[in-house]
Amino acid sequence: MQKNEADVKDLYEVILKLKTEEDCAVLFEDLCTINEIKAMAQRVQAAKLLKEGQTYEKIIAETEISSATLSRVSKCLKYGEGYKKFI
């Protein structure tokens, strides 16, 4: 296993220890900038709206997400596993 892979594995293991929303908040506030947290939240909201069948235009207007990022979220929702499993 390469160093970066081991580091990512360590990150996932730390995240798996989270039990409450408060745990998530304090860890992510230490790990990420507020803009990174907001960007992740924006992607989750966009995925929810896509799953509901909302249009790109409405999602962009509501979330202020870029069209490029929304396109990536859409591809992940269609072909990935994470959004499908957790949203």
Secondary structure as GFF3:
##gff-version 3
##sequence-region A 1 87
A	DSSP	alpha_helix	3	16	.	.	.	ID=ss1
A	DSSP	alpha_helix	21	31	.	.	.	ID=ss2
A	DSSP	alpha_helix	34	51	.	.	.	ID=ss3
A	DSSP	alpha_helix	56	63	.	.	.	ID=ss4
A	DSSP	alpha_helix	67	79	.	.	.	ID=ss5
A	DSSP	alpha_helix	82	86	.	.	.	ID=ss6
###
